[in-house]
Amino acid sequence: MNKNRIFTTFFLVLLAAFAQAQPELNKASIGYFSHGGIHPGGKIGAEYVLSEKMKPVSEVERKISLLMNPQIGGFIRENFYTGILVNNELGLQRQRTDRKRYSIYSIGLGYLHFVEVVDYTVNLQGEITNKTRENRPYFFPSVNYALGRDIGERFGIYGKLTYGMRMTSARENATQLFVEFGMKLGLNN
């Protein structure tokens, strides 16, 4: 019950920040999304800039942005499970104005849904048949680190690590590691 309260409170705070700041849709992202680095999948997302300020550091300025990133992704491990992640992240992006590289530190709250194969039959030819699947929903808080590079005015690449805890009251809790590599496309002029 506490997990639901925390999730609802965080979600309402994000909605309030979103409504007050009237953020601008800055970028869209698409990429390879992998559970544990080896189970393939894909992910799409958006990037909203909530606030932005310039901070002088020695001879150069550093741009610091507060970002909100709603995302949806999926991955598969054949004959074991399929997963879907609906996630929202709130993060801080740091970038020096004289460089095209940036880093993002963020926290996220999401819903992770596994469809797991819990029972199957193998016939005499070695083929897996009669799969029995079970739906397993999880609350998924996470911490994230992304490193990216702007290649042009409206295009960039990034790599991202996500470490989170899949939490539920009915089953065991477990930590999860996700790896993401992709590109960001600028949507504003």
C-alpha positions in Angstrom: 0.0 0.0 0.0 2.9 2.4 0.8 4.3 1.8 -2.7 1.0 3.0 -4.3 1.0 6.1 -2.1 4.6 7.0 -3.0 4.0 6.4 -6.7 0.8 8.4 -6.7 2.4 11.3 -4.8 5.4 11.4 -7.1 3.2 11.2 -10.2 1.0 14.1 -8.9 4.1 16.2 -8.2 5.4 15.6 -11.7 2.0 16.5 -13.2 2.0 19.7 -11.2 5.5 20.6 -12.3 4.6 19.8 -15.9 1.5 22.0 -15.7 3.2 24.9 -14.1 6.4 25.0 -16.2 4.6 24.4 -19.5 7.7 22.5 -20.8 8.8 22.4 -24.3 9.1 19.1 -26.1 12.8 19.2 -26.8 13.8 15.8 -28.3 12.4 12.4 -29.1 14.5 9.3 -28.6 14.6 5.8 -30.1 17.0 3.1 -29.2 18.1 -0.5 -28.4 16.8 -1.4 -25.0 18.2 -4.5 -23.3 17.5 -6.3 -20.1 20.8 -7.2 -18.6 22.6 -6.1 -21.7 21.9 -9.3 -23.7 18.1 -9.7 -24.1 17.1 -7.5 -27.1 14.3 -4.9 -27.2 13.5 -1.3 -28.1 12.5 1.9 -26.4 11.0 5.2 -27.5 10.7 8.3 -25.4 10.4 12.1 -25.3 12.4 14.8 -23.5 10.8 17.8 -21.9 12.9 20.7 -20.6 11.4 21.9 -17.3 14.0 24.6 -16.6 17.4 25.6 -17.9 20.1 27.9 -16.6 23.7 28.8 -17.4 26.4 28.6 -14.8 29.8 30.1 -15.3 32.7 27.7 -14.7 36.2 29.3 -15.1 36.4 30.4 -18.8 33.4 28.5 -20.1 29.7 28.3 -19.2 27.9 25.1 -18.2 24.3 24.6 -19.1 22.2 22.8 -16.5 18.8 21.6 -17.4 16.0 19.9 -15.5 14.4 17.3 -17.7 11.4 15.0 -17.7 11.5 11.9 -19.9 8.4 9.7 -20.3 9.3 6.4 -22.0 7.9 3.1 -23.1 10.1 0.0 -23.9 9.9 -3.7 -24.4 12.3 -6.6 -24.4 12.2 -10.4 -24.9 14.0 -13.5 -23.8 12.7 -16.2 -26.1 11.0 -19.2 -24.2 11.4 -17.4 -20.9 9.8 -14.0 -20.7 8.7 -10.8 -22.4 8.8 -7.5 -20.6 7.3 -4.1 -21.0 8.4 -1.0 -19.2 6.4 2.3 -18.9 8.6 4.8 -17.1 8.9 8.5 -16.3 12.3 10.0 -15.3 13.2 13.3 -13.7 16.8 14.2 -14.3 19.5 16.8 -14.4 21.5 17.3 -17.6 25.0 19.0 -17.4 26.7 20.2 -20.6 29.6 22.6 -21.1 28.8 25.1 -23.9 32.1 24.5 -25.6 31.6 20.7 -25.9 28.9 18.6 -27.5 29.0 15.9 -24.8 26.5 15.8 -22.0 25.6 13.7 -19.0 22.3 13.1 -17.4 21.6 11.9 -13.8 18.0 10.9 -13.2 15.6 9.0 -11.0 12.6 7.2 -12.5 9.3 5.6 -11.5 7.7 3.0 -13.7 5.6 0.0 -14.3 7.4 -3.1 -15.3 5.2 -6.0 -16.7 6.6 -9.4 -17.2 4.9 -12.2 -19.1 6.8 -15.2 -17.9 6.7 -18.8 -19.2 6.2 -20.9 -16.1 5.6 -24.3 -17.6 6.2 -26.0 -21.0 6.4 -29.3 -22.7 9.1 -30.6 -25.0 8.1 -33.1 -27.7 10.3 -35.9 -29.1 11.7 -33.6 -31.8 13.0 -31.2 -29.2 10.5 -28.4 -29.8 9.0 -26.5 -27.0 5.2 -26.7 -27.0 2.2 -26.1 -24.7 3.7 -23.0 -23.0 1.9 -21.7 -19.9 2.4 -18.0 -19.3 1.9 -15.9 -16.2 1.5 -12.1 -16.0 3.6 -10.4 -13.3 3.3 -6.7 -12.7 6.0 -4.8 -10.8 6.5 -1.3 -9.4 9.9 -0.1 -10.7 11.8 2.8 -9.1 15.2 3.3 -10.7 18.4 5.4 -10.9 19.9 6.2 -14.3 23.0 7.6 -15.9 23.2 8.6 -19.5 26.2 9.9 -21.5 25.5 11.4 -24.9 26.9 13.5 -27.7 25.2 16.0 -30.0 26.4 15.3 -33.5 24.5 18.0 -35.3 21.9 20.7 -34.5 19.1 18.2 -34.4 20.7 14.8 -34.0 22.6 13.0 -31.2 23.6 9.6 -29.8 23.5 8.4 -26.2 24.2 5.4 -24.0 22.3 4.8 -20.8 22.5 2.5 -17.7 19.4 1.9 -15.6 19.5 0.2 -12.2 16.2 -0.4 -10.5 14.3 -2.6 -8.1 11.3 -4.5 -9.3 8.9 -4.5 -6.3 5.7 -6.3 -5.6 3.9 -7.5 -2.5 3.1 -11.0 -4.0 6.5 -12.2 -5.1 10.2 -11.7 -4.5 11.8 -8.3 -5.0 14.8 -8.2 -7.3 17.2 -5.6 -8.7 17.3 -5.2 -12.5 19.9 -3.7 -14.8 19.0 -2.3 -18.2 21.3 -1.0 -21.0 20.2 1.4 -23.7 21.9 2.8 -26.8 20.1 5.1 -29.2 19.7 8.4 -30.9 17.9 11.6 -30.1 16.2 13.7 -32.7 15.6 17.4 -32.0 12.0 18.5 -32.5 12.3 22.3 -31.9 13.5 24.8 -34.4 
